[in-house]
Amino acid sequence: MADPWLVLVNLNAGRKPVHPERVIRALTDAGVEFDLHIPESAAEMTEAIASAASSGRWRLAVVGGDGTTSLAANAILKCEWSRRPVLGVLPGGTGGDLLRTFGLSHNLEEAAGHLVGDAVYPIDVGRLDGEWGVRYFVNVAQAGVGAAAAVTAERMSRSWGKGRYPLAFIRRLPGFPAAQLAVQMGSRAHDGKGLAAIIANGQFFAGGWNVAPRSSLNDGRLDLQLIDCNKSYAVRLVPKIIKGVHLTDRAVRRYATESFELVTTPIWPIEADGDPVGNTPVSVSVVPGALDLKI
């Protein structure tokens, strides 16, 4: 018999958290062996994963959104493991954009079956290094106006659901300062003005925006998009980003890169998987095949 899954339920994820009894029923009906734990905070979830590593457990699953997945991934990557861990993700948050990249169901009962069997998918993980420390991201990170919107969205009521980010973007855009960007990608460089830098590992963010249709989670590269336009044009660009047809727009410069340095004048905020992490400057790199995802 395979080792049981340690299932961590984030009751703070999403507008309407998934009730633990529903999780238990879904997993039981799917024939999944599991132990359920309900952390009361992000710190407690991190501690639960560290405890799993020290006790030899290696099959971990989270119930939540992209922020919950990112929290778990950061905890996993900062632990020492006797066996390479596997992370499963069950829907329970607002966005669920990592699941969307894989075309997985956002219905808990349907998704529970993905924990059965041995198939795993090694994925790359992005790494951000700044004076504030190290932060890994699984899906998408941003610097600039998009990151500022993420900061504002985090402070808004969860009753807004997927509408939090678009509303926050509209609020932050008028007063957000454009910056002079200096980007160094090995022997390549980019210098110019901009409103935003999008750093994608997955393809979707903000609850279904197809921000990086050419990105892959297992190609050893990150998808860097630099957005340079006036603010009125930025509003018109958003519908293109939602549909994933913005890459040929004159306002977008796209690079596929393993690593780069980003310096902005003035400094910009940075977010990773929806969470504010600090400000520029930042060093960004990809960690190829860093995490085994159960799909």
C-alpha positions as CSV (number, residue, x, y, z in Angstrom):
1,M,0.0,0.0,0.0
2,A,1.3,3.4,-0.9
3,D,2.0,6.0,1.8
4,P,-1.1,8.0,2.6
5,W,-1.3,11.6,1.4
6,L,-1.0,14.4,4.0
7,V,-3.8,16.7,2.9
8,L,-3.6,20.3,4.1
9,V,-6.8,22.3,3.8
10,N,-6.5,26.1,3.7
11,L,-9.7,27.5,5.2
12,N,-8.6,31.0,4.3
13,A,-8.5,30.4,0.6
14,G,-11.1,31.7,-1.8
15,R,-14.4,33.6,-1.3
16,K,-16.1,30.6,0.2
17,P,-13.7,28.0,1.7
18,V,-14.2,24.3,1.0
19,H,-15.6,22.6,4.1
20,P,-13.3,19.8,5.4
21,E,-16.2,17.3,5.4
22,R,-16.5,17.8,1.6
23,V,-12.8,17.2,1.2
24,I,-13.1,14.0,3.2
25,R,-16.0,12.7,1.2
26,A,-14.3,13.5,-2.1
27,L,-11.1,11.8,-1.2
28,T,-12.8,8.8,0.3
29,D,-15.1,8.3,-2.7
30,A,-12.0,8.5,-5.0
31,G,-10.3,5.8,-3.0
32,V,-7.5,8.0,-1.8
33,E,-5.6,7.1,1.4
34,F,-5.0,10.2,3.4
35,D,-4.5,12.1,6.7
36,L,-6.2,15.4,6.9
37,H,-4.8,18.5,8.6
38,I,-6.3,22.0,8.8
39,P,-3.5,24.6,9.5
40,E,-4.8,27.8,11.2
41,S,-2.2,30.0,9.5
42,A,0.4,30.1,6.8
43,A,3.1,29.6,9.4
44,E,1.3,26.5,10.6
45,M,1.1,25.1,7.1
46,T,4.8,25.7,6.6
47,E,5.5,23.9,9.9
48,A,3.3,21.0,8.9
49,I,5.3,20.5,5.7
50,A,8.6,20.8,7.6
51,S,7.4,18.2,10.0
52,A,6.4,15.9,7.1
53,A,9.9,16.2,5.7
54,S,11.6,15.4,9.0
55,S,9.3,12.4,9.6
56,G,9.8,10.8,6.1
57,R,6.5,11.7,4.6
58,W,6.6,12.7,1.0
59,R,3.1,12.7,-0.5
60,L,1.6,16.1,0.2
61,A,-1.6,17.7,-1.2
62,V,-3.1,21.1,-0.6
63,V,-6.7,22.3,-0.9
64,G,-6.7,25.9,-1.9
65,G,-5.8,28.3,-4.7
66,D,-2.6,29.4,-6.3
67,G,-1.4,31.2,-3.2
68,T,-1.8,28.0,-1.2
69,T,0.1,26.1,-3.8
70,S,2.9,28.7,-3.8
71,L,3.1,28.6,0.0
72,A,3.4,24.8,-0.1
73,A,6.0,24.9,-2.9
74,N,8.2,27.4,-1.0
75,A,8.0,25.3,2.1
76,I,8.9,22.1,0.2
77,L,11.8,23.7,-1.6
78,K,13.3,25.0,1.7
79,C,13.3,21.5,3.4
80,E,15.6,18.5,3.2
81,W,13.8,15.4,2.1
82,S,14.8,11.7,2.4
83,R,12.7,11.1,-0.7
84,R,11.7,13.5,-3.5
85,P,8.3,14.9,-2.4
86,V,5.2,15.0,-4.6
87,L,2.7,17.8,-4.4
88,G,-0.9,17.4,-5.3
89,V,-3.3,20.4,-5.7
90,L,-7.1,20.2,-5.1
91,P,-9.2,23.3,-6.0
92,G,-10.4,25.5,-3.2
93,G,-9.3,29.0,-3.9
94,T,-10.4,31.9,-6.1
95,G,-8.2,31.6,-9.2
96,G,-6.8,28.0,-9.6
97,D,-4.7,29.1,-12.5
98,L,-2.1,26.4,-12.2
99,L,-4.8,23.8,-12.6
100,R,-6.1,25.7,-15.6
101,T,-2.7,25.4,-17.3
102,F,-3.0,21.6,-17.1
103,G,-6.7,21.6,-18.0
104,L,-7.6,20.0,-14.7
105,S,-11.1,20.3,-13.2
106,H,-11.9,23.0,-10.7
107,N,-14.5,20.7,-9.2
108,L,-13.2,19.2,-6.0
109,E,-14.9,15.8,-6.5
110,E,-13.6,15.4,-10.0
111,A,-10.1,16.6,-9.1
112,A,-9.7,14.3,-6.1
113,G,-9.2,11.3,-8.5
114,H,-5.9,12.8,-9.7
115,L,-4.3,11.8,-6.4
116,V,-4.8,8.1,-7.4
117,G,-1.9,6.4,-9.2
118,D,1.8,7.2,-9.5
119,A,1.9,9.6,-12.5
120,V,3.8,12.8,-11.7
121,Y,4.8,15.8,-13.8
122,P,8.1,17.5,-13.0
123,I,7.7,21.3,-13.3
124,D,10.1,24.2,-13.2
125,V,9.9,26.8,-10.5
126,G,10.9,30.4,-10.7
127,R,13.2,32.0,-8.1
128,L,13.3,35.6,-7.0
129,D,16.3,37.0,-5.1
130,G,16.2,40.5,-3.6
131,E,17.4,42.4,-0.6
132,W,14.2,41.0,1.1
133,G,15.3,37.4,0.6
134,V,14.4,34.5,-1.6
135,R,10.9,33.7,-2.9
136,Y,10.0,30.9,-5.3
137,F,6.9,31.1,-7.5
138,V,5.1,28.3,-9.4
139,N,2.9,30.2,-11.7
140,V,3.4,34.0,-12.4
141,A,5.4,36.8,-10.8
142,Q,5.1,40.5,-11.7
143,A,6.9,43.8,-11.1
144,G,5.2,47.2,-11.8
145,V,1.6,48.1,-12.0
146,G,0.4,44.5,-12.0
147,A,2.2,43.9,-8.8
148,A,0.8,47.1,-7.3
149,A,-2.6,45.8,-8.2
150,A,-1.9,42.5,-6.5
151,V,-0.9,44.4,-3.3
152,T,-4.2,46.3,-3.4
153,A,-6.3,43.2,-4.3
154,E,-4.8,41.4,-1.2
155,R,-6.3,44.1,1.0
156,M,-9.8,44.0,-0.6
157,S,-12.7,41.8,0.7
158,R,-12.7,38.3,-0.6
159,S,-16.3,38.8,-1.4
160,W,-15.1,40.3,-4.7
161,G,-13.8,36.9,-5.8
162,K,-12.1,37.0,-9.2
163,G,-13.1,40.7,-9.5
164,R,-10.6,41.8,-6.9
165,Y,-7.6,41.9,-9.3
166,P,-9.3,43.8,-12.2
167,L,-10.8,46.3,-9.8
168,A,-7.5,46.8,-8.1
169,F,-5.7,47.3,-11.4
170,I,-8.2,50.0,-12.4
171,R,-7.6,51.7,-9.0
172,R,-3.8,51.6,-9.2
173,L,-3.1,52.4,-12.9
174,P,-3.8,56.2,-12.9
175,G,-1.3,57.1,-10.2
176,F,1.3,54.4,-10.9
177,P,4.7,55.7,-12.1
178,A,6.3,54.4,-15.3
179,A,9.9,53.4,-14.8
180,Q,13.2,53.2,-16.7
181,L,14.0,49.5,-17.0
182,A,17.4,47.9,-17.2
183,V,17.2,44.2,-17.9
184,Q,20.3,42.0,-18.2
185,M,19.8,38.5,-19.6
186,G,23.2,37.0,-20.0
187,S,24.7,38.6,-23.1
188,R,21.3,40.2,-24.0
189,A,20.1,43.5,-22.5
190,H,17.0,45.6,-22.6
191,D,16.9,49.3,-21.7
192,G,13.8,51.4,-22.0
193,K,10.7,52.6,-20.2
194,G,7.8,50.5,-19.0
195,L,4.7,50.0,-16.9
196,A,5.0,46.3,-16.0
197,A,7.2,43.2,-16.2
198,I,5.4,39.9,-16.3
199,I,7.4,36.8,-15.4
200,A,5.5,33.6,-16.3
201,N,6.1,30.0,-15.6
202,G,2.5,28.9,-16.1
203,Q,0.1,30.3,-18.7
204,F,-2.7,31.8,-16.7
205,F,-3.2,34.2,-13.9
206,A,-5.8,36.5,-12.3
207,G,-8.5,33.9,-12.5
208,G,-8.2,32.9,-16.2
209,W,-6.2,35.7,-18.0
210,N,-4.2,33.9,-20.6
211,V,-1.1,36.0,-19.9
212,A,1.6,33.7,-21.3
213,P,0.2,31.4,-24.0
214,R,3.7,30.3,-25.1
215,S,5.0,29.5,-21.6
216,S,5.8,26.0,-20.6
217,L,6.2,24.6,-17.1
218,N,9.0,22.2,-18.1
219,D,11.2,23.9,-20.7
220,G,13.8,25.3,-18.3
221,R,12.9,28.9,-19.2
222,L,10.7,31.7,-17.9
223,D,8.5,33.9,-20.1
224,L,9.4,37.5,-19.6
225,Q,7.1,40.2,-21.0
226,L,7.9,43.9,-20.7
227,I,4.9,46.2,-21.2
228,D,5.7,49.8,-22.5
229,C,2.7,52.0,-23.3
230,N,0.7,54.9,-22.0
231,K,-2.0,54.3,-19.4
232,S,-4.9,54.7,-21.7
233,Y,-3.5,52.2,-24.1
234,A,-2.8,49.8,-21.1
235,V,-6.6,49.7,-20.5
236,R,-7.1,48.7,-24.1
237,L,-4.4,46.0,-23.8
238,V,-6.0,44.2,-20.9
239,P,-8.7,42.5,-23.1
240,K,-6.0,41.2,-25.3
241,I,-4.1,39.8,-22.3
242,I,-7.2,38.1,-21.0
243,K,-7.6,36.3,-24.4
244,G,-3.9,35.6,-24.8
245,V,-3.6,37.6,-28.1
246,H,-1.3,40.4,-26.8
247,L,2.2,39.0,-27.6
248,T,2.2,40.6,-31.1
249,D,1.1,44.0,-29.8
250,R,3.5,46.9,-30.2
251,A,3.5,47.5,-26.4
252,V,4.8,44.0,-25.6
253,R,8.4,42.8,-25.7
254,R,8.7,39.1,-25.0
255,Y,11.8,37.0,-24.0
256,A,12.2,33.4,-23.1
257,T,15.1,33.3,-20.6
258,E,16.7,31.2,-17.9
259,S,17.7,34.1,-15.8
260,F,17.8,37.9,-15.7
261,E,18.4,40.9,-13.5
262,L,15.8,43.7,-13.3
263,V,16.6,47.2,-12.1
264,T,13.9,49.9,-12.2
265,T,14.0,53.7,-11.6
266,P,12.0,54.4,-9.5
267,I,11.7,51.1,-7.7
268,W,8.7,48.9,-8.3
269,P,6.8,46.5,-6.1
270,I,7.1,42.8,-6.8
271,E,4.5,40.0,-6.4
272,A,4.8,36.2,-6.7
273,D,1.7,34.0,-7.3
274,G,-0.4,36.9,-6.0
275,D,1.5,37.7,-2.9
276,P,3.5,40.9,-2.4
277,V,7.2,40.0,-1.7
278,G,9.2,43.3,-1.9
279,N,10.6,45.8,-4.4
280,T,13.1,45.9,-7.2
281,P,16.0,45.4,-8.0
282,V,15.5,41.6,-8.3
283,S,17.4,38.7,-9.7
284,V,15.2,36.1,-11.4
285,S,16.1,32.5,-12.4
286,V,14.4,29.3,-13.2
287,V,15.0,26.1,-11.2
288,P,14.4,23.3,-13.8
289,G,12.3,20.3,-12.7
290,A,12.3,21.5,-9.1
291,L,8.9,20.1,-8.1
292,D,7.0,16.9,-8.9
293,L,3.3,17.8,-9.4
294,K,0.7,15.1,-9.1
295,I,-1.7,15.5,-12.0
